[in-house]
Each structure stands twice: as C-alpha cells, then as structure tokens.
Amino acid sequence: MTTNLISRPSKRRLAWFQGFMAITLAALVSMATVVNAAEPSAWIGTWMASPQATWGPDFAFPTKIPATLQDQTIRQVARVSLGGKHIRIVLSNEYGSRPMIISAAHVALAGSGSAIVPGTDRKITFSGKASITVPPGAPIVSDPIDLAVAPLASVAISVFLADETQVTTFHWDGRQTAYLVKGNQVSAKRIKTDTTTDARIFLSGIQVETATPAGAVVVIGDSITDGNGATIDANSRWPDFLAARLAPRNVAVLNAGISGARLLGDRMGVNALARFDRDVLSQPRVKTVIVMLGINDISWPGTSFDPQGIKPSAESLISGYRQLISRAHASGLRIVGATLTPFEGALKGTPFDNYYHPDKDKLRRKINTWIRTGGEFDAVIDFDELTRDPLHPARFKSEFDSGDHLHPGDRGNKAMADAINLDALFQVD
C-alpha cells in the first residue's frame, strides 16, 4: 500500500508555487538580459597636460603667465580624445607651497575662441561643494559632471580664483589660447579680454565615463611631442593626429610631453624617471606607453639651457630607458620606443645655435641603433627614418620641418602619426 503524503489542497498549492516560480525565474532572466545588454562603463583619462614647476627670470624663456592671480577667471580649452556620458576635471597644485582655493569652476562644450556652446554650461563641484581648498603638492578631481562629450570634442574649463593665488604649477607649452579676465565669469557665454596665454594654468587632466572595453596610450616625450612648432589652437601635435586615428578603436591618447623635457635631467619639468609614475603608471586603464625622449639630454649641455652640463654617455641613457621598460612591464604595460629625429642646424641664428654638434649627432645615432636593434622595447616607431632627408640624413625633411630644423610642423606631425602601426601598440607577444 502506497501512502500519499500530499493532500489535494497541498497539490494545488504546489502547482501554484511552481507556476509562480516559473514566472519569477523568467522575469529574472529577462532582467539579467537587460543588464547584460547595457554596456558597462568606467572612468578613463581622455586628455592631460603634465604639471611643471614655474621657473625664475634667470631661465632662457619667460613663463608667459602672471606670478599671482586674484579675483580672476581663467578659461582654458582642451580637446578630448575619447568621449563619454559624464566628465571629470583634474586640477593640480603639485608645485604649490601653500593651499590653493578654487572659489568656483564651470565646464561647457567649447565654441569658437573664448565662447561656450549655449545650453551646455555646467557647475563643477568637488566633494559636493562649489569651492575647495587644494593642499600643496596635491591634485584634485571634480565630482562627475552630467555633460556628454563626443570623441575629439573641445571643452572649456573656467576657474575663478577669488583669493591671491601663487601660480607655481603650470604647463608651459599648451599650444592653446587661454583667457584671463577680472572677476567671477565662470558662466560667461564669452570671455572678453585682451589678456591671454598659451600656457596651461593648474589644469592637468580630463576624464570621461565611457563604455568598456576602452584603454589609453600615454606618450611621454619632449617638445616634439608637446607640439612646439605646431599651429596654436589647431590640435596639430602628432599625438593629436594619433588620437584621431585611435578614437574609433575606443582608445584614448594622453600627451605627457613637456617642452624641454629630459630622460635624466630636470629644468623644464622633472626628469622622466621622476614623473613616470604620475604621468604614466597612475593613469586609469592605460595599456601602452610610447617613449620619445633623449634629444635634450644629448643637446642641452653647453648651451644657454645648461651651460655647465656634461653630455651623457650612451650607457647612462640606455640605463634610463631600461628603468622605464622595467617599470612599465612591472605594471603590465606595453612600452614602445621612438627613435630620435634629426636636428642638424637646429635653432641656428638663436642664442641656442650650439644645440647641434656632430658629436651630439653621433650619440643620437648610437641611441637610435640601440632602440631599433636592442630588442628591449616591445615595439619601435622609427621617426628618424621617416623624417630625415634622404640626401642629408642628419637633417629634417624640408616638407616636415617647422622651420627651426628641430621640431616638425603640422604636416610633419600628421606624417608621424600616420606612420604608426596601430596594431603594434597593442600586440601581445
């Protein structure tokens, strides 16, 4: 005899429960499908300007900025590489000796000149507040801002400094006009002023929230990377052209060039070994770093830049490259070496016309041979081969030359970016 342990009412309840669970599971599966269909997103750097310490009047170049600001608004324009649905702004007081008070800040899509696009002006907050005090030596990241930006779009960042503020952190060769005006004009539709500069003041980074997967390439270099010789307000540095090529692949390009930068020496910014963590390894979702450094290490000694300097040995420069390679690989990054471009006749007719010397060029060629054949970089970009005059290999091709025989012009910058094998930037060995 079989005993039925479930009464008829219990069977009806079980059938109801089984039906309820089937409907519930179907709903959960449907919800999971919707969640999975939505693209995940994360923050990534889309623009940067490496912070530098200002220098005194004894140096060869003026800083192009006032020593202090008070009751003034600065409006700065920057073109992003990747776009995103939200944006964050990074300001830096890295070389400040006292706290810096940001009294107010806004961001908008940039129009022409100092104008902003109507309807896009947004207040920037920091930890929920419109004003914030930035300690000496620190960066500050804004709260997420509900402003969608397209790839390669330009934004205008306006910062008001009510209190007297020493300008000790900047980026000398910004290649973009910035506007300084009296009073709080962070929300002005257009800044009307005759006071401008092409340096960056306190602005060091822009981040966007974008769909994944996405990655970043950081280019660490000197004035050739920073854009000296490129047209101002034209976004025509070679990393700008590279950004246009990589944006469709959802890859950002961050320009960590500093005019006058050196691999081993300080002066116009600290040496690359000192700033590698800040400018490269700390960048969110960076995948690859391109290194184009060394020409100033070779050529500055004995010039007005570095009258008492001694030309480095090839061994010391190679040791510096190896340090960057080791640190990049330890952080899981691919590192690409770029050869040093020709420079015979560089800066001729200026106080720096001893920048070039045949012995310096001999060292440059020795370093290039190691970059090409040493096998220690994950890939090589041969800018020397691309830009040298085939009839006079120590000189820049005339069609690529900005005119000073050291820096490429806009056409040369585009050729450099177009010559890069994009797949080699991310190839896994």
Residue pairs with C-beta under 8 A, 6 or more apart in sequence:
6 14
39 211
39 212
40 211
40 212
41 84
41 85
41 209
41 210
41 211
41 212
42 209
42 210
42 212
42 214
42 284
42 285
43 88
43 207
43 208
43 209
43 284
44 82
44 84
44 207
44 208
44 210
44 214
44 215
44 216
44 252
44 284
44 285
45 205
45 206
45 207
45 216
45 252
45 254
45 283
45 284
45 285
45 286
46 80
46 81
46 82
46 83
46 84
46 206
46 207
46 208
46 210
46 252
46 254
47 78
47 79
47 80
47 81
47 205
47 206
47 254
47 255
48 90
48 204
48 205
48 206
48 254
48 255
48 256
48 279
48 283
49 78
49 171
49 174
49 200
49 203
49 204
49 205
49 255
50 171
50 204
50 256
50 257
50 258
50 269
50 275
50 278
50 279
51 92
51 94
51 95
51 169
51 170
51 171
51 204
52 95
52 169
52 170
52 171
52 172
52 258
52 268
52 269
53 94
53 95
53 168
53 169
53 269
53 270
54 63
54 65
54 67
54 95
54 167
54 168
54 169
54 170
55 63
55 267
55 268
59 267
60 304
60 305
60 351
60 352
61 172
63 170
63 172
63 199
64 172
64 197
64 198
64 199
65 167
65 170
65 197
65 199
65 201
66 167
66 180
67 166
67 167
68 164
68 165
68 166
68 167
69 161
69 164
69 165
69 167
69 180
69 201
70 161
70 162
70 163
70 164
70 165
71 161
71 162
71 182
71 183
72 160
72 161
72 180
72 181
72 182
72 183
73 158
73 159
73 160
73 161
73 180
73 181
73 182
73 183
73 184
73 185
73 186
73 188
73 191
74 158
74 159
74 161
74 178
74 179
74 180
74 201
74 202
75 114
75 156
75 157
75 158
75 178
75 179
75 181
75 185
75 188
75 191
76 156
76 157
76 158
76 159
76 174
76 176
76 178
76 179
76 200
76 201
76 203
77 110
77 154
77 155
77 156
77 157
77 176
77 177
77 178
77 233
78 154
78 155
78 157
78 176
78 203
78 206
79 152
79 153
79 154
79 235
79 240
80 149
80 151
80 152
80 153
80 154
80 155
80 206
80 208
81 151
81 152
81 243
81 246
81 247
81 251
81 252
81 253
81 254
82 151
82 208
82 210
82 214
82 247
82 250
82 251
82 252
83 148
83 149
83 150
83 151
83 152
83 153
83 208
83 210
84 148
84 149
84 208
84 209
84 210
85 148
85 208
85 209
85 210
86 144
86 145
86 146
86 147
86 148
86 208
86 209
87 107
87 144
87 145
87 147
87 149
87 155
87 206
87 207
87 208
87 209
88 141
88 142
88 143
88 144
88 145
88 206
88 207
88 208
88 209
89 105
89 107
89 124
89 141
89 142
89 145
89 157
89 203
89 205
89 206
90 139
90 140
90 141
90 142
90 203
90 204
90 205
90 206
90 207
91 102
91 105
91 134
91 139
91 140
91 142
91 159
91 202
91 203
91 204
92 134
92 138
92 139
92 140
92 169
92 202
92 203
92 204
92 205
93 99
93 100
93 134
93 135
93 136
93 137
93 138
93 139
93 140
93 169
93 202
94 137
94 138
94 139
94 169
94 204
95 137
95 168
95 169
96 134
96 136
96 137
96 166
96 168
96 169
97 136
97 166
97 168
98 136
98 166
99 133
99 134
99 135
99 136
100 133
100 134
100 136
100 161
100 165
100 202
101 131
101 132
101 133
101 134
101 161
101 162
101 163
101 165
102 126
102 131
102 132
102 133
102 134
102 140
102 159
102 160
102 161
103 131
103 160
103 161
103 162
103 163
103 184
104 123
104 130
104 131
104 159
104 160
104 184
104 186
105 123
105 124
105 130
105 142
105 157
105 158
105 159
105 160
105 186
106 121
106 122
106 123
106 124
106 157
106 158
106 186
106 187
107 121
107 122
107 124
107 145
107 147
107 155
107 156
107 157
107 158
108 116
108 117
108 120
108 121
108 122
108 147
108 155
108 156
108 158
109 116
109 117
109 120
109 147
109 149
109 153
109 154
109 155
109 156
110 116
110 117
110 153
110 154
110 155
110 156
111 117
111 156
111 190
113 177
113 190
114 156
114 177
114 179
114 190
114 191
114 192
114 193
115 189
115 190
116 156
116 189
116 190
118 189
120 147
121 187
122 145
122 146
122 147
123 130
124 130
124 142
124 143
124 145
124 157
125 142
125 143
126 132
126 140
126 141
126 142
126 143
127 143
128 143
132 140
134 140
139 204
139 205
141 207
144 209
147 155
149 155
149 208
151 247
151 248
152 243
152 244
152 247
155 206
157 203
157 206
158 185
158 186
158 187
158 188
158 191
159 186
159 202
159 203
160 184
160 185
160 186
162 184
167 201
167 202
169 202
169 204
170 199
170 200
170 201
170 202
171 199
171 200
171 203
171 204
171 258
172 199
172 258
172 259
172 260
172 268
173 198
173 199
173 223
173 226
173 227
173 228
173 258
173 259
174 197
174 198
174 199
174 200
175 198
175 226
175 227
175 228
175 230
175 232
175 233
175 237
176 198
176 200
176 232
176 233
177 196
177 197
177 198
177 232
177 233
178 196
178 197
178 198
178 199
178 200
178 201
179 191
179 193
179 195
179 196
180 193
180 195
180 196
180 197
181 188
181 191
181 192
181 193
181 195
185 191
198 232
207 284
210 250
211 250
213 250
214 250
214 251
214 252
214 285
215 250
215 251
215 252
215 285
215 286
215 287
215 288
215 426
216 251
216 252
216 253
216 254
216 283
216 284
216 285
216 286
216 287
217 242
217 246
217 251
217 252
217 253
217 254
217 286
217 287
217 288
217 289
217 290
217 425
218 254
218 256
218 279
218 280
218 283
218 286
218 288
218 289
218 290
219 225
219 239
219 242
219 253
219 254
219 255
219 256
219 257
219 289
219 290
219 292
220 256
220 257
220 272
220 275
220 276
220 279
220 280
220 289
220 290
220 291
220 292
220 293
221 256
221 257
221 258
221 261
221 290
221 291
221 292
221 293
221 338
222 257
222 258
222 259
222 260
222 261
222 262
222 292
222 293
222 295
222 296
223 229
223 257
223 258
223 259
223 260
223 261
223 296
223 406
223 407
224 238
224 257
224 292
224 295
224 341
224 406
224 407
224 408
225 237
225 238
225 239
225 255
225 256
225 257
225 292
226 237
226 255
226 257
226 258
226 259
226 261
227 236
227 237
227 240
227 255
227 257
227 413
228 259
228 402
228 407
229 402
229 403
229 404
229 406
229 407
229 408
229 409
230 236
230 237
230 402
230 407
230 408
230 409
230 410
230 413
231 410
234 410
236 410
236 413
236 414
237 255
237 257
237 413
238 408
238 412
238 413
238 414
238 416
238 417
239 253
239 254
239 255
239 257
239 417
240 253
240 255
240 413
240 417
241 413
241 414
241 416
241 417
241 418
242 253
242 417
242 420
243 252
243 253
244 417
245 417
245 418
245 420
245 422
246 252
246 253
246 422
249 422
251 287
254 283
254 286
256 275
256 279
256 280
258 268
258 269
259 268
260 267
260 268
260 269
260 296
260 305
261 268
261 269
261 271
261 272
261 293
261 296
262 271
262 272
262 293
262 294
262 296
262 297
262 300
263 271
263 272
263 273
263 293
263 294
263 297
263 317
263 320
263 321
264 271
264 272
264 273
264 297
264 312
264 316
264 317
264 320
265 271
265 296
265 297
265 300
265 306
265 309
266 274
267 300
267 305
267 306
269 275
272 291
272 293
272 320
272 324
273 320
273 323
273 324
276 324
276 327
277 327
280 286
280 289
280 328
280 333
281 327
281 328
281 331
281 333
286 333
287 333
287 334
287 425
287 426
288 333
288 334
288 335
288 336
288 425
288 426
289 324
289 328
289 333
289 334
289 335
289 336
290 335
290 336
290 337
290 338
290 381
290 425
291 321
291 324
291 335
291 336
291 337
291 338
291 377
292 338
292 340
292 381
292 383
294 317
294 340
294 364
294 367
295 340
295 341
295 343
295 364
296 305
297 312
297 317
298 311
298 312
298 317
298 340
298 360
298 363
298 364
298 367
299 343
299 346
299 355
299 356
299 357
299 360
300 306
300 309
300 355
301 309
301 310
301 311
301 312
302 309
302 311
302 354
302 357
303 352
303 354
303 355
304 351
304 352
305 352
311 359
311 360
311 363
314 363
314 366
314 367
314 370
317 367
318 367
318 370
318 374
321 337
321 371
321 376
321 377
322 376
324 335
325 335
325 376
325 377
328 334
328 335
329 335
334 378
334 379
334 425
334 426
334 427
335 377
335 378
336 377
336 378
336 379
336 380
336 381
336 424
336 425
337 371
337 376
337 377
337 379
337 380
337 381
338 371
338 380
338 381
338 382
338 383
339 368
339 371
339 372
339 380
339 381
339 382
339 383
339 384
339 385
340 364
340 367
340 368
340 383
340 384
341 383
341 384
341 387
341 388
341 396
341 408
342 361
342 364
342 384
342 387
342 388
342 389
342 393
342 394
342 395
342 396
343 355
343 356
343 361
343 364
343 394
343 396
343 405
343 406
344 356
344 361
344 392
344 394
344 395
344 405
345 356
345 395
345 405
346 355
346 356
346 404
346 405
346 406
347 353
347 355
347 356
347 404
347 405
347 406
348 356
348 405
355 406
356 405
361 394
368 384
371 377
371 380
372 380
372 382
378 427
378 429
379 421
379 424
379 425
379 427
381 419
381 420
383 416
383 419
386 415
386 416
386 419
387 396
387 397
387 400
387 408
387 412
387 415
387 416
388 394
388 395
388 396
388 397
389 395
389 396
389 397
389 398
395 405
396 405
396 406
396 408
396 412
397 412
399 411
399 412
400 408
400 409
400 411
400 412
400 415
401 408
401 409
401 412
402 408
402 409
402 412
403 409
408 415
408 416
